[in-house]
Amino acid sequence: EIVLTQSPATLSLSPGERATLSCRASQSVSSYLAWYQQKPGQAPRLLIYDASNRATGIPARFSGSGSGTDFTLTISSLEPEDFAVYYCQQGSIWLTFGGGTKVEIK
Amino acid sequence: EVQLVESGGGLVQPGGSLRLSCVASEFTVSSNYMSWVRQAPGKGLECVSVIYTGDSTLYADSVRGRFTSSRDISKNTLYLQMNSLRPEDTAVYFCARDVGKQGASWGQGTLVTVSS
């Protein structure tokens, strides 16, 4: 099973700041990497698919990069509604998710 | 608008069974790969089953032999039959279309609680 490790576990930032989230895979997943945002009581919301493609309706402040084993989600300038938990997910072999990064208000 | 609506969750005793349903709208469940993903209280996401367009189905090690995923094309519905339930199966269960792909959609989830 491919294990995804996300870091940091918690990111404390202020609105307007830049957020950089990391996801590392235990083996190459090529570009089969997606990013989700989840708020309490809600289903995950797809942000990025195939490592760097924004899903429909996702603001341009969200961007993804990477391939192979190292991936990054960047939020260029945090809006109040961006404070949430973010998960990476690979679809190269089976479907596995990272443990999540909580972006909280500093 | 694409929509997925789960139902069938509830409280069940250890060793019991439950069947979850997921009704799809504005697409056919046979034309996409469909997944069940669960989330234990306060925890992360775990995929428990994937059913592909060719009807092949894969399961997580944690549920293989106990859970069965199927779909009824006439009702445009995905099912998850859960047998021999354990306390560690307690979670919100989401059904989802094309997880991780463009056009992915998720239901709102249904809570399964396994407790005596």
Interface residues (C-beta under 8 A of the other chain):
Chain A: E1 Y32 L33 A34 Y36 Q42 A43 P44 R45 L46 Y49 D50 N53 A55 T56 Y87 Q89 Q90 G91 W94 L95 T96 F97 G98 G99 G100
Chain B: S35 V37 G44 L45 E46 C47 V50 L58 A60 D61 F94 V99 G100 K101 Q102 G103 A104 W106 G107 Q108 G109
